[in-house]
Amino acid sequence: MNESAVGTHYKILGREDVFEGAPFMGTYVDQGGKVSVKEGGEFYLYFCEEKAQWIVGVDPNSGEGWLYAEDSAPSPTLVKAVWNYWDCQTNTWKNDGEVKIVKIKGPPPPPPLPIGPQTRDEADTKKRRVVGSSSSSNPYMQNTYGLGDGLSQIDWSGVKLVPFQKLFYQEHPMVTKMPSKQVDEFRQKNQISISGTNIPKPIRTFGESSFPPYLVNELKKAG
């Protein structure tokens, strides 16, 4: 059964000693189409049809990310395969993080469809009804079986949608922990001049760049 629905909230859980400070951990909100966005808009939890994988990354169209599980489950909470994560310290994939995704809340249930008595003559009339003008000759405009008669208008007021923000840069936990003295020494040693306010700390290796793993690998290949 597919429990995925717009507005459903999922939470990524894992070992604290492995994922402490990891920016992709947290709560995600289902946007429909097997895509969920993290609260704040930095990361996505999505299903890649081409790879048949559930992935957590910054671009839902890339097929790349920081976490992945080879599983075609209809919902991330139904994934049975082991989740793999990218270890920036060793630049390798590992699977000992005990990662799992749980549903913490869902959208309000839709209102019940109106059901009333219907005679055989009324049912036959619905099947013969034509949508639009009675003189329409377009067969694609004909509702032969009365499809969609019982559908009701969706009330979006009860669904919390997360606004999308293009905040792609996420400071690596190792960079965040760098003391100010070490930052100043690195800038002085490498002749880095800065101006303005809220200047981000420098990154010393590709492993601290927070780039997707596939990009880090290409940079390393290029030397």
C-alpha positions in Angstrom: 0.0 0.0 0.0 1.3 3.4 -0.9 1.1 5.7 2.1 2.9 8.5 0.4 0.7 11.6 0.2 1.1 15.4 -0.2 1.7 16.9 3.2 3.0 13.8 4.9 6.0 14.4 7.2 8.9 12.0 7.2 11.9 11.9 9.5 15.4 10.4 8.8 16.8 8.6 11.8 20.3 7.2 12.2 23.2 6.7 14.7 24.0 9.9 16.4 27.8 9.2 16.5 27.7 8.8 12.7 25.3 11.6 11.6 25.9 14.3 14.3 25.7 17.6 12.5 24.9 16.1 9.1 22.8 18.7 7.2 20.6 16.2 5.4 19.2 14.7 8.6 15.8 16.0 9.8 12.2 16.3 8.7 10.9 16.2 5.1 7.5 17.1 3.7 6.0 15.1 0.9 5.4 17.2 -2.3 3.8 14.4 -4.3 5.4 12.4 -7.1 7.7 10.6 -4.7 9.6 13.8 -3.9 9.8 15.3 -0.4 11.7 18.5 0.6 13.4 19.1 3.9 11.9 21.7 6.1 14.0 24.7 5.1 14.3 23.6 1.5 18.0 22.5 1.3 17.7 18.8 0.6 15.3 16.4 -1.1 14.2 12.8 -0.4 13.2 11.4 -3.8 12.8 8.2 -5.8 15.0 7.8 -8.9 13.2 5.7 -11.5 16.3 5.2 -13.6 18.3 3.7 -10.7 15.3 2.2 -8.8 16.7 3.9 -5.7 15.4 6.1 -2.9 18.0 9.0 -2.6 18.6 12.0 -0.3 20.4 14.8 -2.0 20.4 18.5 -3.1 19.0 17.9 -6.6 16.1 15.6 -7.2 16.9 15.4 -10.9 20.5 14.3 -10.6 20.1 10.7 -9.3 22.9 11.5 -6.8 23.0 12.3 -3.1 24.4 11.6 0.3 22.1 8.6 1.1 20.6 5.9 -1.1 18.8 2.6 -0.8 18.3 0.2 -3.7 14.6 -0.4 -3.2 11.5 0.3 -5.3 9.1 0.6 -2.4 6.2 3.0 -3.1 7.1 5.0 0.1 10.4 5.7 1.8 9.0 4.3 5.1 8.5 0.9 3.3 12.1 0.6 2.2 13.5 -2.8 3.3 17.0 -2.4 1.8 19.9 -1.1 3.8 20.6 2.6 3.5 24.1 3.6 2.3 25.7 6.9 3.2 28.7 8.8 1.9 31.5 9.1 4.5 33.5 12.3 3.8 36.3 11.3 6.0 37.2 8.1 4.0 35.5 9.2 0.7 33.7 5.8 0.6 30.1 4.5 0.8 29.2 2.9 4.2 26.0 1.2 5.5 26.5 1.0 9.2 24.5 4.1 10.1 21.3 2.2 11.0 19.4 4.7 8.8 15.6 4.4 8.7 12.8 6.8 7.6 9.6 7.0 9.6 6.3 8.8 9.1 5.7 11.3 11.9 2.4 12.8 10.7 0.2 13.0 7.6 -2.3 15.4 6.0 -5.9 15.6 7.2 -8.2 12.9 5.6 -10.2 14.1 2.6 -14.0 14.7 3.1 -16.2 11.7 2.3 -17.7 11.5 -1.1 -21.5 12.1 -1.1 -23.3 8.8 -1.6 -27.1 8.7 -2.4 -29.6 6.3 -3.8 -29.4 5.8 -7.5 -31.8 4.0 -9.8 -30.8 1.9 -12.8 -32.3 4.6 -15.1 -30.1 7.3 -13.5 -27.0 5.2 -13.8 -27.7 4.6 -17.5 -28.3 8.3 -18.0 -24.8 9.1 -16.5 -23.1 6.6 -18.8 -24.7 8.2 -21.9 -24.0 11.8 -20.8 -21.8 14.0 -23.0 -19.6 16.7 -21.4 -20.0 20.0 -23.1 -22.2 20.8 -26.0 -24.6 18.1 -27.2 -23.5 18.9 -30.7 -19.8 18.1 -29.9 -18.4 15.6 -32.4 -15.1 15.2 -30.6 -15.0 11.7 -29.1 -12.4 12.8 -26.5 -14.9 15.3 -25.1 -17.4 12.5 -24.3 -17.7 11.2 -20.7 -19.3 7.9 -21.6 -19.1 6.3 -18.2 -19.6 9.4 -16.0 -16.0 9.3 -14.7 -15.2 11.7 -12.0 -18.8 12.4 -11.0 -18.1 11.8 -7.3 -14.9 13.8 -7.1 -14.9 16.8 -4.7 -12.8 20.0 -4.6 -9.5 19.7 -2.7 -9.3 21.9 0.4 -5.7 23.1 0.4 -6.2 25.2 3.5 -5.5 22.1 5.6 -2.2 21.2 3.9 1.1 22.9 4.9 3.3 23.4 1.9 7.0 24.2 2.4 8.3 27.2 0.4 11.2 26.4 -1.9 14.4 28.3 -1.2 17.6 28.2 -3.3 20.0 27.8 -0.4 22.2 25.1 -1.9 25.4 25.7 0.1 25.6 23.8 3.4 28.7 24.2 5.5 30.4 20.9 6.3 30.4 20.0 10.0 34.2 19.9 10.0 34.3 23.5 8.6 31.7 24.6 11.2 33.9 23.3 14.0 37.0 25.2 12.8 38.0 27.7 15.4 38.4 31.4 14.4 42.2 31.3 15.1 42.7 28.4 12.7 40.5 30.2 10.1 42.7 33.4 10.3 45.9 31.4 10.1 44.6 29.5 7.0 43.6 32.7 5.2 47.0 34.4 6.0 49.0 31.4 4.9 47.1 31.2 1.6 47.0 35.0 1.1 43.2 35.1 1.1 41.7 38.6 1.3 38.1 39.1 2.5 35.7 42.0 2.9 32.1 42.4 4.0 30.2 40.5 6.6 29.0 36.9 7.2 32.0 35.6 5.3 31.9 31.8 5.2 34.8 29.8 6.6 37.3 28.5 4.0 37.2 24.8 2.9 40.6 23.0 3.0 39.8 19.8 1.0 37.2 18.6 -1.5 35.8 16.4 1.3 34.8 19.6 3.2 33.0 21.1 0.2 29.6 19.5 0.8 29.5 18.8 -2.9 27.6 15.6 -4.0 29.9 12.5 -4.0 29.9 12.2 -7.8 31.2 15.8 -8.2 33.9 15.3 -5.6 35.0 12.1 -7.4 35.3 14.0 -10.7 37.3 16.8 -9.0 39.7 14.3 -7.6 40.1 12.7 -11.0 40.9 16.1 -12.5 43.7 16.5 -9.9 
